[in-house]
Amino acid sequence: MARLSTRRPLIGITAGTTRMMSGAWAGHEAITLTEHYVRALREAGARVVVLAPQDPWSQEELAELDGLVLSGGRDLDPAAYGAGALETDLPPDPERDAFETALYRTARAAGVPVLGICRGLQIIAVAEGGTLHQHLPVDVPAYPGTGQAPTAVEVELSAASDLALALGTRPAATAFHHQAVAEVPAGLRAVGVHSGSGLVLALEAEEGSPVLAVQWHPELGGGAGLFDHFVAAARTGAGADTLRAGVR
């Protein structure tokens, strides 16, 4: 009789770095990621590995993961989408931008499912050739989020989307950002908007392995269905399993 596998999907999640401000390690860089992400993925049945900026991963190495989550964080360097810096921009982290962009592209090539959250959605959009609104209070004044504090926003998801399958068409959403997608690139489709302003708040890939991206923070609450759905997709892992079989 075949034994049932007890292996949990292995999900990589990106993290940033922050200079320690006090204590014995003051002045040293620390890897930073709020525990909400890890807890949400673990509750959905995954094992989690935290990925700090480092040298690029090969396709073979990334195929060891069953899924990739691009987490929230600072603004992207506007040079990545052909824009100039504004006074309202947060200080960019070019090392993290480059690492996560390469990681996303490698995941796509390896057939590894990707979930982008807030900044993660922006990484995905820019990596595919899209552009961003740099300051929503100026660019889209009808949108309530300013990036000053977590804000409840009303989201409308297309019924014909994986995100709606996971969350319903009007999910509860807590947003914390002042930038967002302006131009949706080819290869992605907008599947969610803010009901008041029409601002794009959710993206999915047109084809290939699953790419789900939201401009809000499901790890802060109301997003269990999304993490369950994503971990289930990672558990299937058809694309990554095919690549793993080919490189043994």
C-alpha positions in Angstrom: 0.0 0.0 0.0 1.3 3.4 -1.0 2.2 5.7 2.0 0.5 9.0 2.2 3.0 11.9 2.1 3.1 14.1 5.1 5.3 16.7 3.4 4.0 20.2 3.8 4.5 22.7 0.9 7.7 24.7 1.3 7.0 28.4 0.7 9.7 31.0 0.4 8.8 34.6 1.5 11.0 37.6 0.9 12.1 40.0 3.7 13.8 43.4 3.8 16.6 44.7 6.0 16.6 47.5 8.6 19.4 49.0 10.7 19.1 48.2 14.4 18.5 51.4 16.4 19.2 50.2 20.0 20.8 47.5 22.1 24.0 45.6 21.7 23.5 45.3 17.9 22.7 48.9 17.2 24.1 50.0 13.9 24.0 46.5 12.4 21.6 45.5 9.6 18.8 43.1 10.6 16.5 40.9 8.4 12.9 42.2 8.9 9.5 40.6 8.2 6.5 40.9 10.4 5.4 37.6 11.8 1.9 37.9 10.4 3.0 36.5 7.1 4.7 33.5 8.5 1.8 32.7 10.9 -0.7 33.0 8.0 1.2 30.6 5.8 1.8 28.1 8.6 -1.9 28.1 9.5 -2.6 27.4 5.9 -0.4 24.2 6.2 2.9 25.4 4.7 6.5 25.3 5.9 8.1 28.7 5.6 11.6 29.8 4.7 12.6 33.5 4.8 14.5 34.9 1.9 16.6 38.0 2.5 18.4 39.9 -0.3 21.3 37.8 -1.5 23.0 36.4 -4.7 20.5 35.3 -7.4 18.9 31.9 -7.2 19.2 29.6 -10.2 16.1 28.0 -11.7 17.1 24.7 -10.3 17.5 26.1 -6.8 14.2 28.0 -6.9 12.4 24.8 -8.1 13.1 23.4 -4.6 10.3 25.7 -3.4 6.7 24.9 -3.9 5.6 28.6 -3.8 7.0 32.1 -3.5 5.5 35.0 -1.6 6.8 38.6 -2.3 6.0 40.6 0.8 5.4 44.2 1.6 8.0 46.9 2.3 9.5 50.1 1.0 8.7 51.9 -2.3 10.4 50.6 -5.4 13.1 52.6 -7.1 11.2 54.7 -9.6 14.0 54.3 -12.1 12.8 50.7 -12.5 9.7 51.9 -14.4 11.2 55.0 -16.0 10.1 57.6 -13.5 12.0 60.2 -11.5 12.2 60.4 -7.7 9.6 62.5 -5.8 9.8 64.0 -2.4 6.9 61.7 -1.3 8.9 58.5 -2.2 10.2 56.4 0.7 13.9 55.7 0.4 14.3 52.8 -2.1 16.2 49.6 -1.5 17.8 48.8 -4.9 19.4 45.5 -3.6 16.0 44.2 -2.5 14.3 45.4 -5.7 16.9 43.5 -7.9 16.8 40.4 -5.8 13.0 40.1 -5.8 12.6 41.0 -9.4 15.1 38.2 -10.4 13.4 35.8 -8.0 10.0 36.5 -9.5 11.3 36.0 -13.1 13.0 32.8 -12.1 9.9 31.5 -10.3 7.9 32.1 -13.5 10.4 30.2 -15.6 10.4 27.3 -13.0 6.6 27.1 -12.8 6.5 28.0 -9.1 3.3 29.7 -8.0 3.7 33.3 -6.8 1.7 35.4 -4.4 2.5 39.2 -4.3 1.4 41.3 -1.3 1.4 45.1 -1.5 5.0 45.9 -2.5 5.0 42.4 -3.9 2.2 43.2 -6.4 4.3 46.3 -7.5 7.4 44.1 -8.0 5.4 41.8 -10.2 3.8 44.6 -12.2 7.1 46.4 -12.8 9.0 43.2 -13.6 6.4 42.6 -16.4 6.8 46.1 -17.8 4.1 48.0 -15.9 4.2 51.4 -14.2 3.2 52.8 -10.8 1.3 55.8 -9.4 3.9 57.4 -7.2 1.7 59.2 -4.7 -2.0 58.3 -4.6 -3.2 61.4 -2.7 -2.2 63.3 -5.8 -2.6 60.8 -8.6 -5.9 59.2 -7.4 -7.4 61.5 -4.7 -10.7 59.5 -4.6 -8.7 56.5 -3.1 -8.7 56.6 0.7 -5.3 55.1 1.4 -2.4 57.5 1.9 0.3 55.2 3.3 0.1 56.9 6.7 -1.8 54.1 8.5 -3.6 50.8 7.7 -6.9 51.7 6.0 -10.0 49.6 5.3 -10.7 49.8 1.5 -13.6 48.4 -0.5 -12.4 45.9 -3.2 -14.4 44.5 -6.1 -13.0 41.3 -7.5 -13.9 39.8 -10.9 -16.1 36.7 -10.3 -14.0 35.0 -13.0 -10.8 35.1 -11.0 -8.9 32.8 -8.7 -8.8 35.5 -6.1 -12.6 35.6 -6.0 -12.7 31.9 -5.7 -10.5 32.2 -2.6 -12.0 35.4 -1.1 -15.4 36.1 -2.7 -16.0 39.2 -4.9 -16.1 41.7 -2.1 -13.4 40.7 0.4 -12.5 42.6 3.6 -9.2 44.4 2.9 -6.8 46.4 4.9 -4.4 48.5 2.8 -1.2 50.3 3.8 0.4 52.0 0.8 0.6 55.3 -1.1 1.7 53.8 -4.5 -0.1 51.4 -6.8 -0.3 50.1 -10.3 -0.9 52.7 -13.0 -0.4 50.7 -16.2 -1.1 47.0 -16.2 1.4 45.2 -18.4 0.8 42.5 -21.0 0.8 39.1 -19.4 -1.2 40.2 -16.4 -4.8 41.1 -16.0 -6.5 43.4 -13.4 -9.0 41.3 -11.5 -9.7 43.7 -8.6 -10.3 47.4 -8.3 -11.2 49.9 -5.5 -15.0 50.3 -5.8 -14.8 54.1 -5.4 -11.9 55.1 -7.6 -11.3 52.2 -9.9 -7.7 51.9 -8.7 -6.3 48.5 -9.6 -5.9 46.5 -6.4 -5.5 42.9 -7.7 -3.7 41.2 -10.5 -3.4 37.6 -11.9 -1.2 36.1 -14.6 -2.9 35.5 -18.0 -1.2 32.1 -18.4 1.4 29.8 -16.9 1.7 28.9 -13.3 -0.5 30.8 -10.8 0.4 34.4 -10.0 -1.9 36.1 -7.5 -1.2 39.7 -6.4 -3.1 42.0 -4.0 -2.4 45.6 -3.1 -3.7 45.1 0.4 -2.5 43.0 3.4 -4.4 39.8 3.8 -2.0 38.7 6.5 -3.5 41.3 8.8 -6.9 39.7 8.8 -9.6 38.4 6.5 -7.2 36.7 4.2 -7.2 33.1 5.4 -9.0 31.9 2.3 -6.2 33.4 0.1 -3.4 31.7 2.0 -5.3 28.4 1.9 -5.9 28.8 -1.8 -2.2 29.6 -2.5 -0.8 26.8 -0.4 -3.2 24.4 -2.1 -1.8 25.6 -5.5 1.7 25.1 -4.1 0.8 21.6 -2.9 -0.2 20.7 -6.4 3.1 22.1 -7.7 2.9 20.6 -11.2 5.3 23.0 -12.8 8.0 22.8 -10.2 7.6 19.0 -9.9 8.2 18.7 -13.7 11.4 20.8 -13.5 12.7 19.0 -10.4 12.2 15.7 -12.2 14.2 17.0 -15.1 17.2 18.2 -13.1 17.8 15.2 -10.9 
